[in-house]
Amino acid sequence: MIAAQFIKVYQTKGFLNVNGKESKEAYFFINSVTEIKAILKQTQLTEDDYRIICADNNKNRMTLKGYTISSSTDTPKKFNFITSKSFEGVDFHSESGICFVVSNVQNRHTLVSIDMDIPQIAGRIRTKTNPFRNKIVHIFNTKPTDHYTTYEEMEHIVQDEIKAAQERADLLNSSNISESAIKQQVNEIHKIGNESYLSYQDGKFVVNDMIGKLQLYSFLITNVVYNSDKSLRDTYGQNRMIVTKGKWHIAPEKFVKDLIKEPTFRDLHKRYCEIMKNPMTFNLETIEIEHKYPILGRAYRKLGIQELKRLRTIKSIKLALGEI
């Protein structure tokens, strides 16, 4: 998960370097508590590190069992996870926070619209001195193109569905059907729920054509906008964000690759020493680092943290340990 890799960069270096400027906080806008939990589990963040801002209800509390739901007014943390509850209307204040938008095409609830959601998210950090306040890192995957239906084909499908629904409504309204038959039909509509083209209002069946419009919009977001990297970039270009003051840039591929590349030995050495300065903060991150570089664990136990901190290369550590 790319979001977790960004978090690892923050954890390892203590900051994210973007064009010579350091970001020390991250705001992840992701409309899925399930995916937020997956990121937290993968990165092993502690309560001191994260803040989750979502609806505080039974469903979310069950999904996030073992994690704390926070308020937008609580003290900011290094990593802030925000659902659509706060996509608009909630202001955040941060001197160096970056907004990350996480979209997973396999979970349509996480797919933000470029014309409406992105401008709202972009305006959430209000600190004027923040050099990243008008920038967004959009993390996304795209829809597989196998068995792809075009938008025009989907329009025909929806039009046929609406036409068939109208025929059913006309037939039901013109027929001399019994009360029990009407009740049965209404129950069938209720079973389908919000996706039914038919509804029963004021004693007659009517067609809800908004269902078709919503289906087309959902299809557009999922299968067209997020169909490829190019289509998403094109959509940003088509929506020039004139409703906001932000100046938009699509991060070059090299920029993103540099951000998520594997940390160097020196990066991990620095992070390991920071954690081991206080044994009470020992966590799974040190296990991962020792697994990658066992020499760090050996040096810490034999030489102590102060000596290990002074030694910056594998060769110098081996010399101190007498291994070469």
N, C-alpha and C positions, 0 to 999 in steps of 0.2 A: 504494500500500500504506500503510494507516494507521499501521502500526508505524514505517515509515520517516519519516512526517511527525512523529511524536512525537520520534524521534531528531533530526530537523532542529531542533526547538524546543530540545532540550538543546544541540545544537551551536551554534546561533545565540546563545542567551542565556546558555549555560553552566549552566543549571538549568531546572527545570520548576516553575512557581509553582502550588501547589495550596492554595487557601484561605489565602493569605498565608504559607505555609510553602514552603521551597525544597527540591526534590529534586535531588540532583546525581549520582545513579546510577540506572540502570534494570536490572531483572532481567526478561528476556523468557523466559517459559516457552512453548516451542513445540516440539512433538514431531515435527520434520521438519528434518533437516539441509539438505535441498534448499531449503526456504523460508528457513532461516537464511542460507544462501549468497545467495539472491536479495535479502534485506534488506541484507546486507553490500555487495553489488555496487551496489545502488541508492544507498546512503548513503556509499559510498567510505570506510568506516571503516578506520583503520590498526590495526596490531597493538597499538599503544599504547592504543587506545580500547576494544578488545573482548576478550572471553573467551568461548570456546565450550566448554561442558561437555556432552559426549556420550560414547558408547561409543567407545573408541579401537580401532577395527577397520579392516580393509582396505576394506570398503565405504564407511565414513564418511570415511576418509582420501582415497579416490578422489573422492567427491562434493565434499569440501571442499579439493580440490587448490588450493594457493596460500594456504590459511588454516591457522592453527594450532589444534589441539585442546588444550584445557587441562584441568586437574584442578580439582575443587571446592576443593582446598586451596591453589591458586595465589592470588596477590594479586588481589583484586577490581579490576575495571576500571570505567570509566564505564558501559559497556554489556556486560551479561552475558547470554549466550544459553544456555538450559538445556533439554535434552530430558527425556523421561520417566525417563531414567536417574537423575535427581536430583529427581524430583517428590516423593519421600519419602525419609526417612532421611539427608538431607544438610542441614546447617545453614549458613546464610549470615549474615554479620555486616556490617551497614551502618547508618550513622547517618542516612542520608537516602534510601536506596534504595526504589523503588516496584516492586511486582510487576505485570508486564503478562502477561496470558494471551492468546495469539494462536491463534485457531481459524479454519480455512478449511474451509468445508463441502465444498469440492471435494477435500479431502484428509482422509479420515476419521481418519487417524492423529493429526491435530491437534485433533480434537474431544474436549475434556475433559468428563468427567461432573461434574455439579453436586453430586451426593451423595457422590462418593468423591474425585475428583481435586482439586476446588477447595479443600476443607478441608486437604488435604495441602499444596498450594501455599501457601495462606495462612499456614501455620505455618513456612515455611522461613526467613524473616528473624527472627533471634532477638534482635536488639539492642532492649532494652526502651525505650530513649530515642528510638527511631525513630518519628516521629509517623505514619508510613504503614504500620507493620508489620502491621496487621490490615485493610489495604485492598487491593483488587485492581482494576486497570483491565482489563476483559475486552474485547478487540478481536475482533470476529467478523463474518462475513457469514451470510446465511441461504439456505435451500434454495428454489429456484424452485418455485412451487406448480403449474405446469403438469403435467398427467398425475399428480397427486398421489394416492398410495394411502394410505388411512387405516390406522391401527394395527390396527383391528379386521379389516380386509380382509387385512392382512399376517398376522395371527394365523391366519386361515382358510387362507391359502396355506401357511404353515409346517405346520399340522396335517395338511393334505392331503399334503405332502411326507413327513412322518413316517409317515403311514399307508401311503403307497405304498412307502416304504423297508421297512416291516415286512412287507408282502406279498412283496416281493422276497426278503427274508431268509428268510421261512417257506418260500417256493418253492425257494430254493437249498438250504436245509437238509434239505428233505423229498425232493428229487430225487436219483436215483441218477446223479450226474454224475461224469465222469472227473476224475482228478487234474489233467490239462492244462486242463480247463474251469475248475476251481477256481482254478488258478494264473492263468489269463487274467483271471478276475473280480477276483482280489486285485490284479493289476497295474493293472486299470482303477481300482480304489479308490485305489491309491497315486498314480496320475496326477492324480486329483482333489485328493488331499492332505487338508488339514485341513478342507475344506468338504464332505467326503463324509459322507452320513448313515449309510453302512454301514462296518463294520470287520470284520476277520476275527480272531477270538480263540479260542484253545483248540480249533481245528478246526471252528469254526462261524461263520456270519455273524450279526452282531448290529447293532442299531440304536443309534446314538449320538444320543440326543435332546438332548444338550448343544449340538449344532450348531444345532438349531432355536432354543434359548434364546439363544445368542450372536447369531444372525441377528436375532431380535426386539429384543435389546438394542441392537445396532448400528443397526437401523432406527429405534428410539425416539430415540437420540441424534441421528442424522443428519436424520431426516425429521419428527420431532415437536419435540424440544427446540430444535433449530436451524432450525425451520421459519420462525420470525419473531422479531422483537425481543420481542413480547409473550409468546410461549411460553417464551423463555429467561428473561425476567423472572419469569414465573409459576413456573418450575421453581426459581429461587432462592428465591421466597417459600415454596414447598412444602417446601424443605429449609432449615429455619431455622438451620442450622449450630450446632445445640445441642451437637455433639461438640467444638466449639472454643470458645474464649473471645472470638473475634473478633466485632465488631459490624459488620454488613454494610450497605452503602449502594450503591444503584445510582446512578451518576453521572448528573445531569440532562443532557439533550441540550445545553443551552447551555454547560455546563461542558466537555463534550467538544469542542464546536465552537470554544470559545475556545482550547482547548489546541492544536488542529490548524489554526487559521486561519493565513493567510499572514503571515509575519513583516513588520514594518514596516521602512521605510527606516532608522530609528534602530537597530533590532535588527541588520539586516544590516551597517550601518556599523560598529557595535561589533564584530561578529564578524570583519569584514574587517580591521579594525585589529589585532585580537588575533592573527590569523594572520600578517599582514604585518610584525609587529614582528620576526619572525625569518624571513627569506627561505627558510631551510631547510625550513620547514614548509609551503611553497607546495604547494597541492594542487588537485584539481578543484573543490573547494568555492569557491575564490576565482574560478575561471573562471565558475561559475554565478552568483556574486554580481555580477561585472563584466558578465556578459551581461544581467542584470536592470537594473543601474545602471552603465552605462559610465563615468559621471562619476567614480566611485570609483577606477577604474583610471587615468584621466587625472590626477586629483588626486594620487594616490600617486606617480606618476612625475614630476610637475612640482613638487609641493610637499613631498613627503616624508611619512613616517609621522607625525611629531610634529605637524606643522601640520594634517594630515588628521584626526588624532584630536581636535584642538581644535574643528574645524568640525563642527557637529552636524546641519545642514540642507542640503538641496540648494541653496537660495538662497545660503547663506553660502559654500558651496564654489564656486558659479558666480561669485560676487563675487571671491573670492580668485584664481580662474583668469582673471578679466577677461572672462568670457563674458556678463556683463550689465552 
